[in-house]
């Protein structure tokens, strides 16, 4: 009986540790980039040029915090997130930036056409070579960049 109890206790302990680790992984806190210094700073045009002329360096920026200056084309809100679209009115390309919900108030007074200086983590990009829809860079955890 003692051997079976020890095995059962060990299995319960292993399962509890597994549940705890899984919970911590799933519900880990989002990165707070407000005090993180960006690894690079770009204007909208300079960063978008990388989608055409230098995709290898754009790949290197994946998961890095970068600062971007550009004009706000559109601000979209839904029940779970607020997203900024930064770009130029004469271009189909844009940077889509999901705002860190902790800093929504920092963007309460911005309107279309405003010049913004933001920073966030590059989460990916899409390059349109055939459809003419423009290239897109996705950023997450975006906050205002106060250099």
Beta strands, then each sheet from edge to edge (+ up, - down):
strand 1: 40-43
strand 2: 65-77
strand 3: 82-87
strand 4: 94-99
strand 5: 115-126
strand 6: 136-144
sheet 1: 1+ 2+ 3- 4+ 6+ 5-
end
